[in-house]
Amino acid sequence: MAAITVIRAGMLTTVQDLGRWGQQHLGVPVAGPMDWYSHRLANRLVGNTDETAALEITLLGPELTADADAVCAVAGAAFELAANGAAVPLHVAFTLPRGHRLAFRSRGAGARATLAVRGGLAVPAVFGSRATSLISDVGPFGGRALRAGDVLPIGRPSMSTRPPGRPLEMPLDGARLRVLWGPHDDRFTPDAVRALHESRYTISPDSNRMGYRLDGAVLATTPTGSADMLSDATPVGSLQVPPSGLPILLMADRQTTGGYPRIATVISADLPLAGQLAPGDWIEFVPTTRPAAIDALRRRHAALAGEGA
């Protein structure tokens, strides 16, 4: 079986598919890509199905080699790529010849890229998924990030015919993310609700795939709306507010339940943008409606399929 070998691992490179869904009631975290759009796009570029396992590359990329010709594609953050020193384009399928080294060099806009290989990464599945959950040490390689010397077997091509679409426009230094209020917004003061959509927050250095800790306006609860509550489900994109009053944006490696109220939730269409942010970037939250959120998600999937303007 053909395989890719990690020469240098980069800052945080993990194997991800679309996640470990359907087992959150058992306490099993979902994991999966921080940017679901670019994950799907990279897979479509090489003829894989959307859920095929690929590499998620964060901030500082790896150096890799293959022991056989491998058809690859990189989508997402604007890395400069080179194969044996020759430039390689983003968002286009290319062949990495046997023995050549693929290097991720300087990075422009965006924080994370997906590297897909035709046939996918055939690492063992755990609980039905090949996603790496760093919080629970579940997934390939014991649920850890890749290290130099790791070998990633390449699976058999499926040759999906789903067309690839347009690349996601990468945020530069920050993003405006649309949110739906609730489910616990009634636990917060009117000033807190107003502050959330009138303030600019900054992603703290103490952030990771589990969640972004945000610095900015403090969100106060009402006298009867304590920040402590019975544990409740924690969907991706939830804005959870601990007793400090500083919100945490829950991301791909979030826990399955949490005991802090959630003032709002980032809509699904904007989660890929959130996944392209890094510590030091800013976020502004913009209230929207459920019909508008559904329409935005339809437009996002249409763009992924190459439809529309």
Secondary structure, DSSP 8 states (H G I E B T S, - for coil): --EEEEEE--SEEEEE-S--TT-GGGT------S-HHHHHHHHHHTT--TT--EEEEESS--EEEESS-EEEEEEES-EEEEETTEEE-TTS-EEE-TT-EEEEEEE-S-SEEEEEETT-B----BTTB---BTTTTBSGGGG----TT-EEEB-----------------SSEEEEEEEE-SSGGGB-HHHHHHHHH-EEEE-SS--SSEEEEESS---B-TT--S--S-EE--TTEEE--TTS--EEE-TT--SEESS-EEEEE-GGGHHHHHT--TT-EEEEEE--HHHHHHHHHHHHHHHTT---
